[in-house]
Amino acid sequence: MSKAEQFLPNFLSHREVTKELASKIGEEDYNFKPTETSMSAKTLVTHMLHSFYNFATIVKTGNPSAMVRKLEDTETNLSELADKYTTLTIETIKSITDEELAREIDMTKFLGIKCTGRQLLRLALDHEINHKGNLFVYVRMLGHTDLPMFVKK
């Protein structure tokens, strides 16, 4: 098992919660924003899903240009979108070799740093965790009280 594959349980312990929270947002609430300057609920979830997939792709390819790639989705249901991008992200992570994890990637244009693939995957997880906290607030403000724990094992 590659080191990237060993990362999957940690990723999934957070992603499963993201998916559960996203499933609580009804289509009628996709445009909900807790403040005027906040992302809409749909934009937040889509940003989380696309970002992790893009980060994993950068680790795989070594090409930081995936950071700004816009992914076009025909799927509008957040739960189905979450399933799609979770599968794509898992497949990408499984394909990452130990050499790709160790490779230095120049992310200075986007993040102001150079980092290894391993560090970039960790940053992607930290990014998801940060926004998952935001998502908890959105879902709570939408009136949901039966919420998951922070991680699933």
N, C-alpha and C positions, 0 to 999 in steps of 0.2 A: 504494500500500500504506500502510495506517495505521501509526502508531507502535506501536499495540498488536500488530498483525500482525508487525511487526519483532521484537517480544519473543518470539514463538512458538519460534524455534529455540533460544533460551536455555532457555525452559521445557522444551521437549522433550528437550534434552540431559540434563536431570536426571530428568524424568519417565520416560524410557525405562529408566533404571537402576532407578528405584523399581519399575516394572512387572516388570523382570527379577528383582529381589530378592523381590517379592511372589510371583512364580511359583514360587519355590523353597520356599515354605512350604506344606507339605501340610496338608490339612484336619485330620489328626490332631495337628498342631502349632499350630492356631489359638489355643489357650488358653495357649501357652507364654509365660512371663514370666521374664526373666533375674533379677529380684528380686521379692520379695513386693509391693513398692509400684509396680512397673512396669506399664505397660499391657500387655495381652495382645498377641500378634503381630497378631491380627485387628483389635483395637481400634486399634493403632498405624497400620496400613495404612489402615483406614477413616477414621481421623482425618485423615491426610495427604490423602487423596482428597477428602473432604468439605470440608476447610478451604480448599484452593486454589480449589475450585469456588465456595465461599461468598465468598471474597475477590474473585474475579473478578466475581461477581454484584454485590457491593457497588460495585465500580468502575463497572460498567455502569449500575446504578440510582441510585447515590448514596445508597442507603439502608442504613445500618449494621445494621439489624435482622437482615439475613441472617447476621450473625456468629453468632447463637445459634440459628439455625434448625436443627432436627433433620431430617435427611434419612432417609426410610424406604426401605430397600432390600429387595426380594424376592430379589435375587441374593445368594447366600452365598459363591460361589467368588471368592477374592481376585483372581485373574487376570481374570476376567470383570468384576468390579467395577472394577478398575483400567482396563480398556478402556472401560467405560461412562463413568466420570468423566473420563477423559482426553479422550474425544470431546466430552462436554458442556463441559468447560473450554475446549477449543480453539474450539468454536462460540461460547462466550461471549466469549472474548478477541477473536476475529475481528470480533465485533459492536461492540466498544468503539471509539468515535470519539475523535479527537484532543481534542475538547472535553471528553469524559468523563475522559480521562486527565489533563487539566489542572485539572479541577474539584477544589476542596477538599472533603474529606469529614470530617465531625466524628466521629472515632473515640475521643473522650475517654472515653466511657462504658466502652469495651472495652479500649482500648490506652493511654489517657492522652494521646493526641495528636490533632491535626488534621493531615491529610496530603492530598496530591494523589492522584488515581487512580494515577498513575505510581508514586508512592512506595508505595502500598498493594500494587500488583502486585509490586514488588521485595520488599516485606516478605513477601508470600505465597511467593515463591521462596526467600527466606532461611529461612522456616519449613519448607518442604519439604526444603531442604538439611540443616537441623539434624536433622530426624527421619529423613532418609535415612541419616545417620550412625548413629542408633540402630538402624535397620533392618539395616545391615551387621553390627552386633554380634549382633542376634538371629539372623540367618541363619548367621553364623559359629558361634554357640553351638549351633545345631541341627545342626552337623557339616558344613556346606557349605564346601568349599575352592575351588571353581571359581567365583570371584566376578567381576563386571564391574568395570571401571574406574569412577571416581567420576562421570564424565560420558560420554555417547556423542555422537559427532559425525556 
